[in-house]
Amino acid sequence: MQTVRHSASAIRQLNDTTAHFGIPHEAPYLDDQVLDACLAADSATRGTPFAYKPLLTEALTPHMPADLLRRTGKGDFTPDTHQGLARHRAALAALIDDSALARAGLIDPDTLRRACLGLYPAATPYAALDATLAAEHWLRTHSTTPTPEGI
C-alpha cells in the first residue's frame, strides 16, 4: 500500500502538470476498482515463486499474445541499450548538441552527453536515460521555442 500511495502521489503531480497543457495521462493500475480486485484476491494467488505476476497474466490472457504471457521476468535490456547507443551515436550527439531540454534549462547537456556517448556508462540509470530522451522527443514534437517559463 505504501508503493500505491507513493505512485498515486507521483501520478497526481504528473496529472497536474500535463493537465495544464491539455495532455491526458492515465494510470489504470491505480484505479480504485483495480486495486480493490487485487486486494480482494487470496494472498496465495497474488504472488508465487512459480509464476510471474499470476493475477495480471490471468486478467490479460484474452488480450495479450501468449508468448508475452509466458514471461518469467522483466528481462535485462542492457545489451540492447549499449548496442543502440553505439549504433545511434552520431544522431544522439546531434540531438544533445541541439537539445530542447538544455535550451529550457531542464538538463545539463554535458551530463547527458556522457551518459549517451561515454565508452561504458556503467553508472547510468537507463530508465532515467530513457525518460530523458523521451522527454526530449516530446518537447521537440510539441514546442518550437521552449523556455523555462513556457514549460
VENWOGI-V736191 format. One record per pair of residues at least 12 apart in sequence whose ideal C-beta (glycine too) atoms are under 8 Angstrom apart, sorted by sequence separation. I is the first residue (numbers start at 1). J is the second residue. D is the distance in Angstrom with one decimal. If there is no record, write none. Layout:
{{I;J;D} {I;J;D}}
This chain:
{{57;69;5.1} {97;109;7.7} {139;151;7.8} {96;109;5.4} {99;112;7.0} {116;129;7.1} {11;25;7.3} {41;55;5.8} {115;129;5.5} {11;27;4.6} {96;112;5.5} {38;55;6.5} {96;113;5.0} {116;133;8.0} {8;27;7.9} {11;30;6.2} {52;71;5.6} {7;27;7.5} {52;72;5.0} {93;113;7.4} {96;116;6.6} {112;132;6.4} {52;73;6.0} {96;117;7.7} {8;30;5.4} {7;30;6.2} {93;116;7.9} {92;116;4.6} {93;117;6.2} {92;117;6.4} {107;132;6.5} {4;30;6.7} {89;117;6.2} {106;135;7.8} {4;35;6.5} {85;116;5.8} {101;132;7.1} {85;117;7.5} {101;135;6.2} {101;136;5.2} {104;139;7.1} {85;121;7.9} {100;136;6.1} {99;136;6.2} {95;133;7.9} {101;139;6.2} {100;139;4.4} {100;140;5.1} {95;136;6.5} {104;146;4.1} {106;148;7.7} {100;143;6.8} {103;146;5.9} {104;147;6.2} {105;148;4.9} {103;147;7.9} {104;148;5.6} {81;126;5.3} {101;146;7.8} {106;151;7.1} {100;146;5.0} {104;150;7.8} {104;151;5.5} {78;126;7.0} {81;129;7.9} {77;126;7.5} {21;142;7.8}}
